[in-house]
Amino acid sequence: MKTMLSVDGKKIVRISDEKASKLYEEGFRFVPKSMWKEQVRDVEKPIEEEPTKEKNNKMSRSTKRHLRKANK
């Protein structure tokens, strides 16, 4: 796989080696994969916020056991 940038600099594509050689003849140039990651891959993903963890107020078994012993 190769990462290439169009002549006008607006389009970054990830393509196979065979297609890359054809596009190179048309004027595309090779660029680092990190450029594609920053400008294409990470931009298209929607940003998902992690749900906040709610506190669980459920008593543990040991707490329940201690309460039963204290109430007897």
C-alpha positions in Angstrom: 0.0 0.0 0.0 1.2 3.5 -0.8 -0.1 6.9 0.2 -0.3 9.6 -2.5 -1.2 13.2 -2.7 -2.8 14.8 -5.8 -1.2 17.5 -7.9 -3.4 20.2 -6.4 -2.8 18.9 -2.9 -6.5 18.4 -2.0 -6.8 14.6 -2.2 -4.8 12.0 -0.2 -5.4 8.4 -1.1 -4.1 5.0 0.0 -3.8 2.6 -2.9 -2.0 -0.6 -4.0 1.5 -0.5 -5.4 0.3 -1.1 -9.0 -2.2 1.8 -9.0 0.4 4.0 -7.3 2.8 3.6 -10.2 0.0 4.7 -12.6 -0.9 7.7 -10.5 2.7 8.7 -10.2 2.9 9.1 -13.9 -0.3 11.3 -13.8 1.4 13.7 -11.4 0.5 12.3 -7.9 3.4 12.2 -5.4 4.2 9.9 -2.5 3.6 11.2 1.0 4.0 9.7 4.5 1.2 7.5 5.9 1.0 9.8 8.9 -0.2 12.6 6.7 -3.1 10.4 5.5 -3.9 9.4 9.1 -4.1 13.0 10.3 -6.1 14.5 7.3 -8.3 11.6 6.1 -8.6 8.7 8.5 -9.0 10.5 11.8 -11.2 13.2 10.4 -13.9 10.9 9.0 -14.4 9.1 12.3 -17.1 10.6 14.6 -15.8 11.5 18.0 -17.4 9.3 20.6 -17.5 10.4 24.2 -17.1 7.6 26.7 -20.1 7.2 28.9 -19.5 8.4 32.5 -19.4 5.6 35.0 -22.2 5.7 37.5 -21.5 4.8 41.0 -22.9 1.4 42.1 -24.5 1.6 45.6 -25.0 -2.1 45.8 -23.7 -3.6 49.1 -21.1 -6.3 48.9 -21.6 -9.7 50.5 -19.3 -9.0 53.4 -21.1 -5.7 54.2 -24.4 -7.5 54.2 -23.0 -10.2 56.5 -21.7 -7.7 59.0 -25.0 -5.9 59.1 -26.9 -9.2 59.8 -24.5 -10.0 62.6 -24.8 -6.5 64.1 -28.7 -6.7 64.0 -28.9 -10.0 65.9 
